Amino acid sequence: MPVNTPTLLRTRPTLDANEACVTFVAAAQLMLDPATPEALRREVEPRLLAQLPTLRALGVFDLFELRDPALRAWLADELAELGGGGVRT
């Protein structure tokens, strides 16, 4: 591999990275589903937010744009509070 290839591409992703992606997608789908009960939303929200540092470190938000405007704006605010880059709005 070339010398400038990011370490992530030369190594197998950790289970934590895989779990972060799966957890984020599942939680986001629940948050966006109007049929999701409010109690479940409150339970899922911290799990979704806990994945943001890992997903940002992986560069997910540099590669993909969240289509839902409300979710995109909310996560941009949350990432801004964490410092560093955020979701493109």
C-alpha positions in Angstrom: 0.0 0.0 0.0 1.2 3.6 -0.6 2.8 5.4 2.3 0.1 8.0 2.5 -2.8 5.5 2.8 -4.7 6.2 6.0 -4.1 3.7 8.8 -7.8 2.9 8.8 -7.5 1.5 5.3 -4.5 -0.6 6.2 -6.1 -2.2 9.2 -9.3 -4.1 9.9 -12.0 -1.8 11.3 -12.6 -2.5 15.0 -15.8 -4.0 16.2 -16.4 -0.7 18.0 -16.5 1.1 14.6 -18.8 -1.4 13.1 -21.1 -1.3 16.2 -21.1 2.5 16.1 -22.3 2.5 12.5 -25.0 -0.1 13.1 -26.2 1.5 16.3 -26.3 5.0 14.7 -28.4 3.8 11.7 -30.8 1.8 13.9 -31.2 4.7 16.3 -31.6 7.3 13.5 -34.3 5.2 11.9 -36.2 5.0 15.1 -35.9 8.7 15.7 -37.2 9.5 12.2 -40.1 7.0 12.4 -43.3 9.0 13.4 -44.7 5.7 14.9 -41.8 5.5 17.5 -43.2 6.1 21.0 -41.8 9.2 22.8 -40.5 6.9 25.6 -38.5 4.9 23.1 -37.1 8.1 21.5 -35.8 9.3 24.8 -34.2 5.9 25.4 -32.6 5.8 21.9 -31.4 9.4 21.8 -28.3 9.0 24.1 -27.3 5.9 22.3 -27.4 7.7 19.0 -25.4 10.7 20.4 -22.8 8.4 21.9 -21.9 7.2 18.4 -21.1 10.7 17.1 -17.4 10.9 18.2 -16.6 7.5 16.6 -18.5 8.3 13.4 -16.8 11.7 13.1 -13.3 10.1 13.7 -14.1 7.6 10.9 -15.0 10.6 8.6 -18.6 9.4 8.1 -20.0 12.9 8.1 -17.4 14.0 5.5 -18.5 11.3 3.1 -22.2 11.1 3.6 -24.9 13.8 4.0 -27.9 13.1 6.2 -31.0 13.7 4.0 -33.5 14.5 6.8 -33.1 18.3 7.5 -34.2 18.1 11.1 -31.8 15.2 11.9 -29.0 16.9 10.0 -29.4 20.2 11.9 -29.7 18.5 15.3 -26.6 16.4 14.8 -24.7 19.4 13.4 -25.5 21.2 16.7 -24.5 18.2 18.8 -21.2 17.7 16.9 -20.4 21.5 17.2 -20.8 21.1 21.0 -18.3 18.2 20.9 -15.9 20.5 19.0 -14.2 19.9 15.7 -16.0 19.2 12.5 -19.7 18.6 12.1 -22.4 17.6 9.8 -22.6 19.6 6.6 -25.8 21.6 6.7 
